[in-house]
């Protein structure tokens, strides 16, 4: 049984890195407040905005980067996929003052799509700088090293598909000779694999943007940026290799809409025999990711129940909480050493065959944990 590990931002968070959307904005706010003159590419001093943002009022300034201002006004959004979807909404209606007024509370229109992209790219610049600082703080976890060592077997065939920009997962694979790593969204400070920060438009959304005959509208759409490298090509080669069964393991990825293009290629591949979650936040976290997976698989569009794929998702009792670094646990309640050992034990047990047949339509398939 071959394996693919899908690595998302939750994997970095589990290692103590502050790589969430809110963490980035909190850090940027602190830096702007401390040395506002270092940020004159995104703010204007001695002016006030019509919409009050407390820390900007304190330094008597306003944003000149309108996209960044909207991010600060929407800090309650939980993850980066929301930011990328927000970008798409603005891109799709960049010059529609009335709609922007309705969606964002005031007119955040741009004169041209190029102006919006300039603001978006400045945010990307600050994000890269922030992540470079964060990845210096990685705290490796024994359980994950043992997990990947367990799959470092030439006969198995294992691919790690990293959606993060950081090098967290690669640090575990330095001594793994038989695990293939693809940094599908690029790498920090690697011009040969530049980071991809944008929106994963659907076929219909891409068509609508193409029909507007404005190249700027497509510059940060992921499907076009994937062609800057062979990463997607290598992924598809792995998925179709030998036409043999494949287990999908999800580590810290919410499977949100922003990555649906690549995830759809994986979940809907005929070789996939099972999907396993390493979930965060118990039932709530498991269900959220499960629903996102269901959206990507989209069984309801298929008239033949025998080809439905959601049945391949392992149940909550068959799954396991994501392992976090010791500092993330309340030591008065949780024994980290036992938690680490339980994780390793679970990972080792996934090599056993699950002998319960799972029915899908008129067919019955044997599900494997590995």
C-alpha positions as CSV (number, residue, x, y, z in Angstrom):
1,X,0.0,0.0,0.0
2,X,1.4,3.4,-1.0
3,X,0.9,6.5,1.1
4,X,0.6,10.2,0.6
5,X,0.9,12.7,3.5
6,X,-0.9,16.0,3.0
7,X,0.8,18.6,5.2
8,X,-1.0,21.8,6.1
9,X,-0.6,24.8,8.4
10,X,-1.9,22.9,11.4
11,X,1.3,20.9,11.2
12,X,3.4,24.0,11.7
13,X,1.1,25.2,14.5
14,X,1.5,21.8,16.2
15,X,5.2,22.5,16.3
16,X,4.8,25.8,18.2
17,X,5.1,28.0,15.1
18,X,2.8,31.1,15.1
19,X,1.9,30.8,11.4
20,X,-1.8,31.5,11.6
21,X,-3.5,34.4,9.8
22,X,-4.0,36.2,13.2
23,X,-0.5,35.6,14.3
24,X,0.9,37.3,11.2
25,X,-1.3,40.3,11.6
26,X,-0.6,40.6,15.3
27,X,3.1,40.6,14.6
28,X,2.8,43.1,11.8
29,X,0.7,45.4,14.1
30,X,3.4,45.3,16.8
31,X,6.1,46.1,14.3
32,X,4.2,49.0,12.7
33,X,3.3,50.5,16.1
34,X,7.0,50.2,17.2
35,X,8.6,51.7,14.1
36,X,6.0,53.2,11.8
37,X,8.5,54.9,9.6
38,X,9.8,51.5,8.5
39,X,6.4,50.7,6.9
40,X,5.8,53.7,4.6
41,X,5.1,51.3,1.7
42,X,1.8,50.3,3.4
43,X,0.8,53.2,5.7
44,X,0.6,57.0,5.5
45,X,1.6,58.9,8.7
46,X,-0.3,61.9,10.1
47,X,-3.6,61.0,8.6
48,X,-6.7,59.1,9.9
49,X,-8.9,56.7,8.2
50,X,-12.7,57.0,8.0
51,X,-12.9,53.5,9.5
52,X,-11.2,53.5,12.9
53,X,-8.5,50.9,13.5
54,X,-7.3,51.4,17.1
55,X,-3.5,50.9,16.6
56,X,-3.5,53.1,13.5
57,X,-5.2,55.8,15.5
58,X,-2.6,55.6,18.2
59,X,0.2,56.4,15.7
60,X,-2.0,58.9,13.7
61,X,-1.8,57.0,10.5
62,X,-3.9,55.3,7.8
63,X,-3.3,52.4,5.5
64,X,-2.5,53.1,1.9
65,X,-2.6,49.3,1.2
66,X,-6.3,48.8,1.0
67,X,-6.1,45.0,0.9
68,X,-4.1,44.9,4.1
69,X,-6.6,47.2,5.8
70,X,-9.4,44.8,4.9
71,X,-7.3,42.0,6.4
72,X,-7.0,43.9,9.7
73,X,-10.7,44.6,9.7
74,X,-11.4,40.9,9.2
75,X,-9.1,39.4,11.7
76,X,-11.8,37.1,13.0
77,X,-11.4,34.8,9.9
78,X,-9.7,31.6,11.1
79,X,-7.3,30.7,8.4
80,X,-5.4,31.6,5.3
81,X,-7.9,30.1,2.9
82,X,-10.3,32.8,4.0
83,X,-7.7,35.4,3.1
84,X,-7.2,33.9,-0.4
85,X,-10.9,33.8,-1.0
86,X,-11.2,37.4,0.2
87,X,-8.6,38.3,-2.5
88,X,-10.7,36.5,-5.1
89,X,-13.8,38.4,-4.1
90,X,-12.0,41.7,-4.5
91,X,-10.4,40.6,-7.7
92,X,-13.7,39.6,-9.2
93,X,-15.3,43.0,-8.3
94,X,-12.2,45.3,-8.0
95,X,-13.9,48.2,-9.7
96,X,-17.4,47.7,-8.4
97,X,-17.8,50.4,-5.7
98,X,-21.4,49.5,-4.9
99,X,-20.6,45.8,-4.3
100,X,-17.5,46.6,-2.3
101,X,-19.5,49.0,-0.1
102,X,-21.9,46.2,0.6
103,X,-19.2,43.5,1.3
104,X,-16.6,45.5,3.1
105,X,-18.5,48.4,4.8
106,X,-17.1,51.1,2.6
107,X,-15.8,51.7,-0.9
108,X,-12.5,49.7,-1.3
109,X,-12.5,49.8,-5.1
110,X,-9.4,49.8,-7.2
111,X,-8.9,51.8,-10.3
112,X,-7.2,48.8,-12.0
113,X,-6.7,45.1,-11.2
114,X,-3.0,45.8,-11.3
115,X,-3.3,48.1,-8.3
116,X,-5.0,45.3,-6.4
117,X,-2.3,42.9,-7.3
118,X,0.4,45.3,-6.2
119,X,-1.2,45.5,-2.7
120,X,-1.6,41.7,-2.6
121,X,2.1,41.2,-3.5
122,X,3.2,43.6,-0.7
123,X,1.3,41.5,1.8
124,X,3.0,38.4,0.3
125,X,6.4,40.1,0.9
126,X,5.7,40.7,4.5
127,X,4.3,37.2,5.0
128,X,7.5,35.6,3.6
129,X,9.6,37.7,5.9
130,X,7.5,36.7,8.9
131,X,7.6,33.0,8.1
132,X,11.4,33.1,7.7
133,X,11.5,34.4,11.3
134,X,9.0,31.7,12.5
135,X,10.7,28.7,11.0
136,X,13.8,29.4,13.1
137,X,11.6,28.4,16.1
138,X,10.8,24.8,15.0
139,X,10.6,22.3,17.9
140,X,10.9,18.8,16.4
141,X,8.8,16.0,17.9
142,X,10.0,12.5,18.3
143,X,6.6,11.0,17.3
144,X,6.7,12.5,13.9
145,X,10.3,11.4,13.3
146,X,9.2,7.8,14.1
147,X,6.2,8.2,11.9
148,X,8.2,9.2,8.8
149,X,10.9,6.7,9.6
150,X,8.2,4.0,9.6
151,X,7.3,4.9,6.0
152,X,10.9,5.2,4.8
153,X,10.6,2.0,2.9
154,X,11.4,1.6,-0.8
155,X,8.8,-1.1,-1.3
156,X,5.9,1.1,0.1
157,X,6.2,4.3,-2.0
158,X,5.5,7.4,0.1
159,X,5.0,11.0,-0.9
160,X,4.9,14.0,1.4
161,X,2.9,16.8,-0.2
162,X,3.7,19.9,1.7
163,X,1.3,22.9,1.4
164,X,3.3,25.0,3.8
165,X,6.1,27.5,2.8
166,X,8.2,26.6,5.8
167,X,10.8,23.7,6.0
168,X,9.3,22.0,9.1
169,X,8.4,18.7,7.5
170,X,11.6,18.6,5.4
171,X,13.7,18.5,8.6
172,X,12.1,15.1,9.4
173,X,13.0,13.8,5.9
174,X,16.7,14.7,5.8
175,X,17.6,11.1,6.5
176,X,14.7,9.4,4.8
177,X,16.0,8.0,1.5
178,X,12.7,6.6,0.2
179,X,10.2,9.4,0.8
180,X,9.5,11.8,-2.0
181,X,8.9,15.4,-0.9
182,X,6.9,18.0,-3.0
183,X,6.6,21.5,-1.7
184,X,3.5,22.2,-3.9
185,X,3.2,25.9,-2.8
186,X,6.9,26.6,-3.1
187,X,9.6,27.4,-0.6
188,X,10.9,30.5,1.1
189,X,13.9,32.0,-0.6
190,X,14.0,29.5,-3.4
191,X,13.6,31.2,-6.8
192,X,13.4,27.8,-8.5
193,X,10.3,27.0,-6.5
194,X,8.7,30.4,-5.7
195,X,5.8,30.5,-3.3
196,X,2.3,30.4,-4.6
197,X,0.0,32.6,-2.7
198,X,-3.4,33.1,-4.4
199,X,-6.7,31.6,-5.1
200,X,-7.6,28.1,-6.4
201,X,-10.3,29.1,-8.8
202,X,-12.8,26.5,-10.0
203,X,-13.2,25.8,-13.7
204,X,-16.2,28.1,-13.8
205,X,-14.5,30.9,-11.8
206,X,-11.4,30.6,-14.0
207,X,-13.5,30.8,-17.2
208,X,-15.3,33.9,-15.9
209,X,-11.9,35.6,-15.2
210,X,-10.5,34.6,-18.6
211,X,-13.6,36.0,-20.3
212,X,-12.8,39.4,-18.9
213,X,-9.7,39.5,-21.1
214,X,-7.5,41.0,-18.3
215,X,-4.3,39.1,-17.7
216,X,-3.8,40.8,-14.3
217,X,-6.9,38.9,-13.1
218,X,-5.1,35.6,-13.5
219,X,-1.7,36.3,-12.2
220,X,-2.4,35.0,-8.7
221,X,-4.7,32.2,-9.7
222,X,-3.1,28.9,-8.5
223,X,-3.7,26.7,-11.5
224,X,-1.5,28.9,-13.7
225,X,1.2,29.3,-11.1
226,X,1.4,25.5,-10.6
227,X,2.9,25.4,-14.1
228,X,5.9,27.4,-13.1
229,X,7.4,24.2,-11.7
230,X,7.0,20.4,-12.3
231,X,5.5,19.9,-8.8
232,X,1.9,19.2,-10.0
233,X,3.2,17.0,-12.8
234,X,5.3,14.9,-10.3
235,X,2.2,14.6,-8.0
236,X,0.1,13.2,-10.8
237,X,2.9,10.8,-11.8
238,X,2.9,9.5,-8.2
239,X,-0.9,9.3,-8.0
240,X,-1.1,7.1,-11.2
241,X,2.0,5.1,-10.5
242,X,1.6,1.4,-10.9
243,X,-2.2,1.8,-10.5
244,X,-1.8,0.5,-7.0
245,X,-3.9,1.3,-3.8
246,X,-3.1,4.6,-2.1
247,X,-3.8,5.8,1.5
248,X,-4.2,9.5,2.0
249,X,-3.0,10.8,5.4
250,X,-4.0,14.4,6.4
251,X,-1.7,16.1,8.8
252,X,-2.8,19.6,9.8
253,X,-4.7,20.5,6.6
254,X,-8.3,21.7,6.8
255,X,-8.9,20.8,3.2
256,X,-10.5,24.2,2.6
257,X,-11.6,25.7,-0.7
258,X,-8.3,27.4,-1.3
259,X,-6.6,24.2,-2.1
260,X,-9.5,22.3,-3.7
261,X,-7.8,22.1,-7.2
262,X,-4.9,19.9,-6.0
263,X,-6.9,18.1,-3.3
264,X,-9.6,17.2,-5.9
265,X,-6.9,15.5,-8.0
266,X,-6.0,13.4,-5.0
267,X,-9.3,12.5,-3.3
268,X,-11.0,11.7,-6.6
269,X,-8.1,9.5,-7.9
270,X,-9.2,6.0,-8.6
271,X,-6.2,4.6,-6.7
272,X,-7.2,6.1,-3.4
273,X,-8.5,3.3,-1.1
274,X,-8.8,5.4,2.1
275,X,-8.4,8.8,3.7
276,X,-7.2,9.2,7.2
277,X,-7.3,12.3,9.4
278,X,-5.0,13.3,12.1
279,X,-7.4,15.8,13.5
280,X,-7.2,18.8,15.8
281,X,-9.9,19.9,18.4
282,X,-11.7,16.6,18.7
283,X,-15.1,16.0,17.1
284,X,-15.4,19.6,16.0
285,X,-12.1,19.6,14.1
286,X,-12.7,16.2,12.6
287,X,-16.2,17.2,11.3
288,X,-15.0,20.5,9.8
289,X,-12.4,18.7,7.8
290,X,-14.7,15.9,6.9
291,X,-17.3,18.4,5.5
292,X,-14.6,20.1,3.5
293,X,-13.5,16.7,2.1
294,X,-17.1,16.0,1.1
295,X,-17.3,19.3,-0.8
296,X,-14.2,18.4,-2.8
297,X,-15.3,14.8,-3.5
298,X,-18.8,16.0,-4.4
299,X,-20.5,12.6,-4.4
300,X,-23.9,14.3,-4.9
301,X,-23.0,15.2,-8.5
302,X,-22.5,11.5,-9.3
303,X,-25.6,9.6,-10.3
304,X,-24.0,6.2,-9.7
305,X,-23.8,5.4,-5.9
306,X,-21.2,2.7,-6.6
307,X,-18.6,5.4,-7.4
308,X,-19.1,7.5,-4.3
309,X,-15.8,8.2,-2.6
310,X,-16.7,9.8,0.8
311,X,-17.1,6.3,2.2
312,X,-13.3,6.0,2.0
313,X,-12.9,8.6,4.8
314,X,-12.0,6.8,8.0
315,X,-14.3,7.3,10.9
316,X,-13.5,9.4,14.0
317,X,-12.7,6.3,16.1
318,X,-10.4,5.0,13.4
319,X,-8.5,8.4,13.3
320,X,-6.2,10.0,15.8
321,X,-5.5,13.5,17.2
322,X,-2.6,15.4,15.7
323,X,0.5,15.3,17.9
324,X,1.7,18.6,19.2
325,X,4.9,19.8,20.8
326,X,5.2,19.4,24.6
327,X,4.7,23.2,25.2
328,X,1.2,23.0,23.6
329,X,-0.2,20.7,26.4
330,X,-1.3,21.5,29.9
331,X,1.2,19.2,31.7
332,X,-1.0,19.1,34.8
333,X,-3.7,17.3,32.8
334,X,-1.8,15.5,29.9
335,X,1.2,13.3,30.2
336,X,3.2,14.2,27.0
337,X,5.4,11.1,27.1
338,X,2.3,8.9,27.1
339,X,0.7,11.0,24.4
340,X,3.8,10.7,22.2
341,X,3.9,6.9,22.8
342,X,0.2,6.5,22.0
343,X,0.7,8.4,18.8
344,X,3.6,6.2,17.8
345,X,1.6,3.1,18.7
346,X,-1.3,4.2,16.6
347,X,1.0,5.0,13.6
348,X,2.5,1.5,13.9
349,X,-0.9,-0.1,14.1
350,X,-2.0,1.5,10.8
351,X,0.1,-1.1,8.9
352,X,-2.5,-3.7,9.9
353,X,-5.2,-4.6,7.5
354,X,-8.7,-3.4,8.5
355,X,-10.7,-6.5,7.7
356,X,-14.2,-4.8,7.9
357,X,-15.6,-4.7,4.4
358,X,-17.0,-1.3,3.4
359,X,-19.9,-1.3,1.0
360,X,-20.1,1.4,-1.6
361,X,-23.2,1.0,-3.8
362,X,-23.3,-2.6,-5.0
363,X,-19.6,-3.1,-4.5
364,X,-17.7,-4.2,-1.4
365,X,-14.1,-3.0,-0.9
366,X,-11.7,-4.0,1.8
367,X,-10.3,-0.9,3.5
368,X,-6.8,-0.8,4.7
369,X,-5.3,1.5,7.3
370,X,-2.1,1.8,5.3
